[in-house]
């Protein structure tokens, strides 16, 4: 991480910190277009997102070159906007991934970048700003900053109210974050109301059995679990598990056949084939491991439910090309099946998963 101090600031121009917008004292020595109030915020931004986008910021934050024609100028503007849109999505995905991994402090700078690029491309009152406000609200909740989370959510709500073009997916995200806010405030009645709306709008956008809808079911189940309404929680956890099982199994069946048939004739390594971006993979891990922990606490009563989630996690990590984690979950499933003396058929099904990994590892070694 290169650090230099900025030289004289042009008269009338105020340089602001990338993280907190306080007057800047430092500049990144690598790109020379990003400023900070001090070393703490520079390190925070670098670790979160700046290292990943440092060089990409240079053409966005320097003066556009002189163009010989209007056509060239328009082409230059289009390229600039495309770069900004790419960074909007990239920073958003990085921030989402951090949140699902529980790294809320790291999520804030990345989410702020996504918000600023959205403002630059879409304007200060566009509904396109809402997803970034919601990310910042969720990160704030994770850090225990409820008042700050409420401010971001109020801004998001106001933007949605003013918009005539807000899609179902954005409404779903808004209600999910409001549900999380009221969960943090232990107002479970209000939280249930918003999570029910999250499920409704997600169902309108994607369908009732879609992975994008499963998050609403999951958070609603957490409320019932916390209130000791275990039957309701169990029903919803089962629904979430079934949604993810169906989604991952579709990908798993295709990919496992391809791998075992060794169709990769050029000897290239297979890429991950979850059909998910990094943030969605992190969300799947968060949701499924949370359900697994709950299932394992009652595995003596319902071992099949625990094994079901273990097998889903096996498929997820198998598709993510993480053989060691996939093998770990398959072994845990097999050990539990033997411990609970489940049917030979169930044990053989799990053993087939382990055999698949062993065969692949042997193939890679040879």
C-alpha positions as CSV (number, residue, x, y, z in Angstrom):
1,X,0.0,0.0,0.0
2,X,1.7,3.2,-1.2
3,X,1.2,6.4,0.8
4,X,2.2,9.9,0.0
5,X,0.9,13.2,1.2
6,X,-1.0,15.4,-1.2
7,X,0.7,18.5,-2.5
8,X,-0.9,21.9,-2.6
9,X,-4.7,21.7,-3.0
10,X,-6.1,23.8,-5.9
11,X,-7.9,26.9,-4.6
12,X,-11.5,26.3,-4.0
13,X,-11.2,22.6,-4.1
14,X,-11.9,20.5,-0.9
15,X,-10.4,17.0,-0.8
16,X,-12.5,14.5,1.3
17,X,-11.7,11.2,2.9
18,X,-13.0,8.2,0.9
19,X,-14.4,6.6,4.1
20,X,-15.8,9.4,6.2
21,X,-15.7,12.5,4.0
22,X,-13.7,14.5,6.5
23,X,-10.9,16.8,5.2
24,X,-8.2,14.7,3.6
25,X,-4.5,14.6,4.6
26,X,-3.3,11.6,2.6
27,X,-3.5,10.2,-0.9
28,X,-3.1,6.7,-2.2
29,X,0.4,6.6,-3.8
30,X,-0.7,3.9,-6.3
31,X,-3.6,5.7,-8.0
32,X,-3.1,9.3,-6.7
33,X,-6.8,9.9,-7.0
34,X,-8.1,8.6,-3.7
35,X,-7.8,10.6,-0.5
36,X,-8.1,9.8,3.2
37,X,-8.3,11.7,6.5
38,X,-5.6,9.5,8.0
39,X,-3.8,6.2,8.0
40,X,-6.6,4.3,9.8
41,X,-9.2,4.9,7.1
42,X,-6.7,4.4,4.4
43,X,-5.9,0.9,5.7
44,X,-9.6,0.2,6.2
45,X,-10.5,1.1,2.6
46,X,-7.5,-0.8,1.3
47,X,-8.4,-4.0,3.1
48,X,-12.0,-3.7,2.1
49,X,-12.1,-2.7,-1.6
50,X,-9.5,-0.3,-2.7
51,X,-6.8,-2.9,-3.3
52,X,-9.2,-4.5,-5.8
53,X,-10.2,-1.4,-7.7
54,X,-7.2,1.0,-7.2
55,X,-6.1,1.2,-10.8
56,X,-9.7,1.1,-12.1
57,X,-10.3,4.4,-10.4
58,X,-7.7,6.4,-12.3
59,X,-9.6,6.9,-15.6
60,X,-12.8,7.7,-13.6
61,X,-11.2,10.4,-11.5
62,X,-9.0,12.2,-14.0
63,X,-10.0,14.7,-16.6
64,X,-11.4,13.3,-19.8
65,X,-9.0,13.8,-22.8
66,X,-9.6,16.2,-25.6
67,X,-11.7,14.6,-28.4
68,X,-11.5,15.7,-32.0
69,X,-15.2,15.1,-32.7
70,X,-18.6,14.8,-30.9
71,X,-18.7,11.1,-31.9
72,X,-15.4,10.5,-30.1
73,X,-16.6,12.4,-27.0
74,X,-19.8,10.4,-26.8
75,X,-17.9,7.1,-27.2
76,X,-15.6,8.3,-24.3
77,X,-18.6,9.1,-22.1
78,X,-20.1,5.7,-22.8
79,X,-16.9,3.9,-21.9
80,X,-16.7,5.9,-18.7
81,X,-20.3,5.0,-17.8
82,X,-19.7,1.3,-18.5
83,X,-16.7,1.4,-16.1
84,X,-18.8,3.0,-13.5
85,X,-21.6,0.4,-13.9
86,X,-19.1,-2.4,-13.6
87,X,-17.7,-0.9,-10.4
88,X,-21.3,-0.5,-9.0
89,X,-21.9,-4.2,-9.3
90,X,-18.4,-5.3,-8.3
91,X,-18.3,-3.2,-5.1
92,X,-21.9,-4.3,-4.3
93,X,-21.1,-8.0,-4.6
94,X,-17.9,-7.6,-2.5
95,X,-19.8,-5.8,0.2
96,X,-22.6,-8.4,0.2
97,X,-20.0,-11.2,0.5
98,X,-18.5,-9.5,3.5
99,X,-21.9,-9.2,5.2
100,X,-22.7,-12.8,4.7
101,X,-19.3,-13.7,6.1
102,X,-20.0,-11.6,9.1
103,X,-17.2,-9.0,8.2
104,X,-19.4,-6.0,8.6
105,X,-16.6,-3.5,9.1
106,X,-15.1,-4.5,5.8
107,X,-18.4,-4.2,4.1
108,X,-18.8,-0.5,4.7
109,X,-16.2,1.0,2.4
110,X,-17.2,-1.3,-0.5
111,X,-20.9,-0.4,0.0
112,X,-20.0,3.3,0.1
113,X,-18.1,2.9,-3.2
114,X,-21.2,1.3,-4.8
115,X,-23.4,4.1,-3.5
116,X,-21.1,6.9,-4.8
117,X,-20.9,5.3,-8.3
118,X,-24.7,4.9,-8.3
119,X,-25.1,8.5,-7.5
120,X,-22.7,9.5,-10.3
121,X,-24.5,7.3,-12.9
122,X,-28.1,7.6,-11.8
123,X,-28.4,10.8,-9.8
124,X,-29.0,11.6,-6.2
125,X,-32.7,10.5,-6.0
126,X,-32.7,7.4,-8.2
127,X,-34.2,4.2,-6.9
128,X,-30.9,2.6,-8.1
129,X,-29.4,3.9,-4.9
130,X,-31.6,1.8,-2.7
131,X,-29.6,-1.5,-2.8
132,X,-26.5,0.4,-1.6
133,X,-28.4,2.1,1.2
134,X,-29.7,-1.3,2.3
135,X,-26.2,-2.8,2.3
136,X,-25.0,0.1,4.5
137,X,-28.0,-0.5,6.8
138,X,-27.3,-4.2,7.1
139,X,-23.6,-3.5,7.8
140,X,-24.5,-1.0,10.5
141,X,-26.9,-3.5,12.1
142,X,-24.0,-6.1,12.1
143,X,-21.9,-3.5,13.9
144,X,-24.6,-2.7,16.5
145,X,-25.1,0.8,15.1
146,X,-28.9,0.7,15.1
147,X,-29.4,4.5,14.8
148,X,-27.2,4.7,11.8
149,X,-29.0,1.7,10.3
150,X,-32.3,3.5,10.8
151,X,-31.0,6.5,8.9
152,X,-29.9,4.5,5.9
153,X,-33.3,2.6,5.9
154,X,-35.2,5.9,6.1
155,X,-33.3,7.2,3.1
156,X,-34.1,3.9,1.2
157,X,-37.8,4.1,2.2
158,X,-38.0,7.7,1.1
159,X,-36.4,7.0,-2.2
160,X,-38.8,4.1,-2.9
161,X,-41.8,6.2,-1.9
162,X,-40.8,8.9,-4.4
163,X,-40.2,6.3,-7.2
164,X,-42.7,5.1,-9.7
165,X,-40.3,2.5,-11.1
166,X,-39.4,0.4,-8.1
167,X,-39.3,-3.3,-8.9
168,X,-40.5,-6.2,-6.7
169,X,-36.9,-7.3,-6.0
170,X,-36.1,-3.9,-4.5
171,X,-39.3,-3.9,-2.4
172,X,-38.3,-7.4,-1.2
173,X,-34.8,-6.2,-0.1
174,X,-36.2,-3.1,1.6
175,X,-38.7,-5.2,3.7
176,X,-36.0,-7.8,4.5
177,X,-33.7,-5.1,6.0
178,X,-36.6,-3.5,7.9
179,X,-37.4,-7.0,9.2
180,X,-33.7,-7.3,10.4
181,X,-33.9,-3.9,12.0
182,X,-36.9,-4.8,14.0
183,X,-35.4,-8.1,15.0
184,X,-32.4,-6.2,16.3
185,X,-34.8,-4.0,18.3
186,X,-36.7,-7.2,19.5
187,X,-39.9,-5.9,18.0
188,X,-40.9,-9.3,16.6
189,X,-44.4,-8.4,15.5
190,X,-43.1,-5.6,13.3
191,X,-40.3,-7.8,12.1
192,X,-42.7,-10.6,11.1
193,X,-44.8,-8.1,9.1
194,X,-41.8,-6.9,7.1
195,X,-40.5,-10.4,6.5
196,X,-43.9,-11.5,5.3
197,X,-43.8,-8.6,2.8
198,X,-40.2,-9.6,1.8
199,X,-41.5,-13.1,1.0
200,X,-44.5,-11.7,-0.9
201,X,-42.4,-9.3,-3.1
202,X,-39.6,-11.9,-3.7
203,X,-42.3,-14.4,-4.7
204,X,-43.7,-11.9,-7.2
205,X,-40.2,-11.3,-8.6
206,X,-38.7,-14.8,-8.6
207,X,-41.3,-17.3,-7.4
208,X,-42.1,-18.9,-4.1
209,X,-39.6,-21.7,-4.4
210,X,-36.6,-19.5,-5.5
211,X,-33.4,-19.2,-3.6
212,X,-33.8,-15.4,-3.6
213,X,-37.1,-16.0,-1.7
214,X,-35.5,-18.4,0.8
215,X,-33.8,-15.6,2.7
216,X,-37.2,-14.3,3.9
217,X,-38.3,-17.8,5.1
218,X,-34.9,-18.2,6.8
219,X,-35.1,-14.9,8.8
220,X,-38.8,-15.6,9.7
221,X,-37.8,-19.1,10.9
222,X,-35.1,-17.4,13.1
223,X,-37.8,-15.3,14.8
224,X,-40.0,-18.3,15.5
225,X,-36.9,-20.2,16.8
226,X,-36.0,-17.4,19.1
227,X,-39.6,-17.3,20.4
228,X,-39.5,-21.1,21.1
229,X,-42.2,-21.7,18.4
230,X,-40.2,-24.7,17.3
231,X,-42.8,-26.3,15.1
232,X,-43.2,-23.2,12.9
233,X,-39.4,-22.7,12.8
234,X,-38.8,-26.3,11.9
235,X,-41.3,-26.1,9.0
236,X,-39.6,-23.0,7.6
237,X,-36.1,-24.3,8.0
238,X,-37.2,-27.4,6.1
239,X,-38.6,-25.3,3.3
240,X,-35.4,-23.3,3.0
241,X,-33.4,-26.5,3.0
242,X,-35.6,-28.0,0.3
243,X,-35.3,-24.9,-1.9
244,X,-31.5,-25.0,-1.7
245,X,-31.4,-28.7,-2.2
246,X,-33.5,-28.5,-5.4
247,X,-31.4,-25.6,-6.8
248,X,-28.0,-27.2,-6.1
249,X,-29.1,-30.7,-7.1
250,X,-30.0,-29.5,-10.6
251,X,-26.4,-28.2,-11.0
252,X,-24.8,-31.1,-9.2
253,X,-26.4,-33.8,-11.4
254,X,-25.1,-32.1,-14.5
255,X,-21.6,-31.4,-13.2
256,X,-21.0,-34.7,-11.5
257,X,-21.8,-36.5,-14.8
258,X,-19.5,-34.2,-16.7
259,X,-16.6,-34.8,-14.3
260,X,-17.0,-38.5,-14.0
261,X,-17.2,-38.9,-17.8
262,X,-14.0,-36.8,-18.0
263,X,-15.4,-34.6,-20.8
264,X,-12.7,-32.0,-20.1
265,X,-10.4,-33.4,-22.8
266,X,-8.0,-30.5,-22.8
267,X,-7.1,-31.2,-19.2
268,X,-8.2,-27.8,-18.0
269,X,-9.4,-27.4,-14.4
270,X,-13.1,-27.2,-14.0
271,X,-14.5,-23.9,-12.9
272,X,-17.1,-23.6,-10.1
273,X,-20.5,-24.3,-11.3
274,X,-23.0,-23.1,-8.7
275,X,-24.6,-20.6,-10.9
276,X,-24.1,-18.1,-8.1
277,X,-21.9,-15.1,-7.6
278,X,-19.5,-14.9,-4.6
279,X,-22.0,-13.1,-2.5
280,X,-24.7,-15.6,-3.2
281,X,-22.3,-18.5,-2.4
282,X,-21.5,-16.8,0.9
283,X,-25.2,-16.4,1.7
284,X,-25.8,-20.1,1.0
285,X,-23.0,-21.0,3.3
286,X,-24.4,-18.7,6.0
287,X,-27.9,-20.0,5.8
288,X,-27.2,-23.7,5.5
289,X,-24.5,-23.8,8.2
290,X,-27.0,-21.9,10.5
291,X,-29.7,-24.5,9.8
292,X,-27.1,-27.3,10.3
293,X,-26.2,-26.0,13.8
294,X,-29.8,-26.0,14.8
295,X,-30.4,-29.4,13.3
296,X,-27.3,-30.9,15.1
297,X,-28.6,-29.6,18.4
298,X,-31.6,-32.0,17.9
299,X,-30.0,-34.7,15.7
300,X,-30.8,-37.4,18.2
301,X,-34.5,-36.7,17.5
302,X,-34.4,-36.1,13.7
303,X,-31.1,-37.4,12.3
304,X,-32.5,-37.5,8.7
305,X,-33.0,-33.7,8.8
306,X,-29.4,-33.2,9.9
307,X,-28.1,-35.6,7.2
308,X,-30.2,-33.8,4.6
309,X,-28.5,-30.4,5.3
310,X,-25.1,-32.1,5.4
311,X,-25.7,-33.5,1.9
312,X,-26.8,-30.0,0.7
313,X,-23.6,-28.5,2.0
314,X,-21.6,-31.3,0.3
315,X,-23.2,-30.4,-3.0
316,X,-22.5,-26.7,-2.5
317,X,-18.8,-27.2,-1.8
318,X,-18.5,-29.8,-4.5
319,X,-19.9,-27.3,-7.0
320,X,-17.5,-24.6,-5.6
321,X,-14.6,-27.0,-6.3
322,X,-13.8,-27.2,-2.6
323,X,-13.2,-30.9,-2.3
324,X,-11.9,-30.9,1.3
325,X,-15.0,-29.2,2.6
326,X,-17.3,-31.4,0.5
327,X,-15.6,-34.5,1.8
328,X,-15.8,-33.2,5.4
329,X,-19.6,-32.8,5.2
330,X,-20.1,-36.2,3.4
331,X,-18.0,-37.9,6.2
332,X,-20.1,-36.2,8.9
333,X,-23.3,-37.4,7.2
334,X,-21.9,-40.9,6.9
335,X,-20.8,-41.0,10.5
336,X,-24.2,-39.8,11.7
337,X,-26.0,-42.3,9.5
338,X,-23.9,-45.1,11.0
339,X,-24.3,-43.8,14.6
340,X,-28.1,-43.6,14.2
341,X,-28.1,-47.0,12.5
342,X,-30.0,-45.6,9.5
343,X,-30.8,-47.9,6.5
344,X,-28.0,-49.4,4.5
345,X,-29.4,-47.7,1.4
346,X,-29.0,-44.2,3.1
347,X,-25.4,-45.1,4.1
348,X,-24.6,-46.3,0.6
349,X,-26.0,-43.1,-0.9
350,X,-23.6,-41.0,1.2
351,X,-20.7,-43.4,0.5
352,X,-21.3,-42.8,-3.2
353,X,-20.7,-39.1,-2.6
354,X,-17.3,-39.9,-1.0
355,X,-16.4,-42.3,-3.8
356,X,-17.1,-39.5,-6.3
357,X,-14.6,-37.2,-4.6
358,X,-12.0,-40.0,-4.2
359,X,-12.3,-40.9,-7.9
360,X,-11.7,-37.3,-8.9
361,X,-8.7,-36.9,-6.6
362,X,-7.2,-40.0,-8.0
363,X,-7.8,-38.7,-11.5
364,X,-6.1,-35.4,-10.7
365,X,-3.1,-37.2,-9.2
366,X,-2.6,-39.4,-12.3
